[in-house]
Structures are given as structure tokens and as C-alpha cells.
Amino acid sequence: AWPRVAMEAPELWVGFVGAGRMAGGLVRGLLQAGKVPASNILASAPSDKNLDAWRELGCRTTHCNLEVVHRSTLVFLATKPHILPGVLEEIRPAVGSHHIVVSLVAGVTIQTLQRLLPPWTKVLRIMPNLPCVVQAGAMVFSRGSNAGDEEAALLKSLLSSCGLCEEVPESYIDIHTGLSGSGVAYVYLFAEALAEGAVKMGMPGALASRIAAQTLLGAAKMLLETGEHPAKLRGDVCTPGGTTIYALHQLEKGALRATVMDAVEAATNRACDMAKD
């Protein structure tokens, strides 16, 4: 049975409309942190292709979006952007004042969500990134006009199980997309290049890849845990006349910093453009 529910975490009923990779990442974070039991989670998708994985996790599944809304308090919208307006039209009659609706959908503003849902709806918008799948994500969220401190605190406490989670003004969401959503791909490219450099010098590829990945993980952990400016930590690695400064000189010649800044700018602008389409 699916009772009408209070807000306490043990009896939080969570629904996902859309069951793709990002939704799957979030749900794994929630389950691994023990925030919500799998039996309290219901996901809908048009075909069984994605839902099989959810069933293996112990979640309930359906092909009916309305069922998700009827049986959940906290509803995550995780569809493709072009499908969302139709989905909102479909679920609108079932959305009550007790619901919290959280959109993961790229390029759809809170204003649009509020326009397409009943006027009282508590709406929040989050932008996760792929490492949520391994509980090391970076997420930002913004709240709509009806979502208060309680809803924001609930979302933050749930999502902190998936990684870093910060509340921001909505205008930062497109920047977060360029910095972090797309940014993981820039890091993969850099990791690949690091490992290939080592392969060129005679190290086996699999070993080089593992060491490159651990190097990135360790560097990131030091940044987060020391709170130091990256330039300070970089300076600490550079001994006068040593190996690192020779390498950094080459990176500067290749305009690494300017290129990465351009990349973040390009992805942010693209995210802005997609929101206008």
C-alpha cells in the first residue's frame, strides 16, 4: 500500500518521471546512503529498457507518469527537455500542495516549470553531474517561489549523499553546466592525455591510466580539504629548476588555461542557448 505520507525521511515516498542515467545516479546515491528504502521509490519510463536496472535495485517501476505523482511526495522530473512540456501537461491535474517537484531537466527554467504546473506547486531545479553515479557528484539547486527552507533543506540532505550540493541563484545553473556538468569530460580528456604521455615514455597503458586517475583524485581531494588556492598548491609542487616547472612551461606554451576557460565559456553559452530554444 502507498499511504499519504509525512515528510520524515523514513516515510518519504520518492518518484522519478524518467529513468535515464542521471536519475539512476541519484537513486544509487540515495540508496547507498540509506536515505530512502528502495521500496519507497517508484520510477516511470516509456519502455523497460532503463527500468530493468531500477527493478534490480529493488525500486518499483511503472509506465505511467501519473502513477508516480499519485504515489510520491517528492517527484524528480528527469525526462529529455523536448518531452517535458507534454509530461507536465499530463501530470498537472495530479500535483497537489503536498508535492515537491524537483526538475533535473537541462535548459528548462523554474519560471517555465511554474507556468506549466499548478500555481501552488513547490518547484526546485537541480543540475547534477555524472559522478553522482559514484556519490562524488557536484550539484547545484535553486528554488521556485513556493519552495521554502524546509524543502531546500530536505533536498540538500538527500542529495548530499550523492556528492557536493550547493544552493545557488538560478543564473548560476548554466555556468555549473559548463564548469561541472560538461567539465567532467574535460577532465577525462586531460586524464587520457596524461596517461598517453606516460605510455609514450614506456609505461603500460592500464597502469598509466590508474595512476593518472589517482593523481586527479588526490589533487582534487587536497583542494577540497586544504581550502587552498590552486596556485598555492601548484607552487608547492614546483621546486626551483625541478621537473614540474619544466612541464608547466610546456602547458603554458600550449595555452592550457586560456583553452580551458574558453571551453567553460563555450559550454555555458550553449546551455544558455538551449534554454532559449
C-alpha positions, -999 to +999 in steps of 0.1 A: +000+000+000+011+036-006-001+058+023-003+095+021+029+105+037+046+128+062+079+145+055+100+123+078+128+107+058+119+071+067+085+076+052+095+097+022+080+084-010+101+094-039+092+093-076+112+096-108+095+106-140+122+095-164+147+068-156+179+076-175+215+077-165+214+108-143+182+097-124+199+064-119+229+081-105+209+100-080+188+070-069+220+049-063+233+077-041+201+078-021+200+041-017+237+037-008+234+064+019+203+046+032+183+078+029+152+062+013+144+025+011+142+011-024+106+000-018+097+037-013+110+047-048+089+045-080+102+053-114+084+056-147+097+054-183+080+046-216+099+013-222+115-013-199+150-006-213+160+016-184+136+003-158+152-032-156+181-017-137+158+001-113+140-032-105+173-049-098+179-022-072+146-031-056+127+000-068+092-001-081+086+008-117+057+017-140+050+030-175+025+056-161+038+090-151+005+098-133+010+068-110+044+082-100+028+115-089-001+099-071+023+077-051+051+101-043+056+132-022+089+141-038+089+139-076+120+142-097+115+152-133+142+135-154+130+135-189+146+148-221+139+186-224+117+183-255+094+158-238+089+178-206+061+201-216+039+172-226+048+153-194+039+184-173+006+188-190-001+151-183+008+152-146-005+187-138-040+175-126-024+152-100+000+177-085-011+188-050+002+212-025+019+184-006+041+176-036+077+188-040+087+188-077+124+187-085+135+191-121+168+177-134+159+188-169+186+208-186+176+242-201+141+244-185+138+274-162+119+275-129+096+301-145+086+276-172+081+248-147+059+271-125+039+282-156+032+246-166+023+233-132-004+245-107+003+279-092+009+265-057+035+239-067+067+237-047+093+236-075+131+233-073+156+229-101+188+209-098+217+204-121+237+173-112+267+158-130+276+123-139+299+114-109+267+114-089+267+078-101+296+071-078+285+095-050+311+121-059+289+144-079+287+182-079+252+196-078+236+230-076+200+237-070+176+267-069+142+270-055+110+284-070+088+309-053+067+284-033+096+262-021+107+272+013+136+265+037+121+231+046+120+219+010+155+232+003+169+215+035+152+182+026+166+182-009+201+192+003+201+164+030+190+138+004+214+149-023+244+154-001+246+116-002+254+120-040+283+145-035+287+182-031+254+200-031+251+238-031+221+262-033+227+289-059+208+316-078+193+301-109+215+322-131+245+300-120+229+268-133+241+273-169+276+282-156+275+250-135+267+231-166+298+245-184+320+241-154+309+208-139+282+191-160+304+192-191+335+197-171+339+160-162+346+154-199+374+179-199+390+161-170+386+127-188+404+143-218+432+155-195+434+121-178+437+104-212+465+128-223+484+123-190+483+086-194+493+087-231+523+108-221+534+081-198+528+054-224+550+074-248+577+072-222+574+035-218+548+028-191+520+002-199+486+019-206+465+003-179+489+012-152+493+048-166+456+052-166+452+041-130+480+064-118+466+093-138+431+088-123+446+086-087+466+117-094+435+137-103+416+123-073+444+132-049+448+167-063+411+173-061+410+160-025+438+183-015+420+213-030+388+204-011+404+195+022+430+223+025+408+250+010+440+265-005+440+284-038+451+260-066+480+284-075+494+280-039+493+241-041+508+242-076+536+264-063+542+239-035+550+212-061+574+233-081+610+231-068+634+255-084+649+240-115+629+208-109+608+186-132+574+203-126+584+238-137+597+224-170+564+206-175+543+236-166+563+258-191+551+234-218+515+236-206+517+274-207+531+273-242+500+252-252+478+279-235+461+253-213+445+279-190+431+300-218+418+270-237+400+256-206+385+290-199+372+291-235+358+256-231+338+266-199+326+297-217+315+277-248+296+251-228+279+278-207+268+297-237+255+266-253+235+258-222+220+293-223+211+289-260+194+255-253+173+272-226+161+297-252+151+271-279 
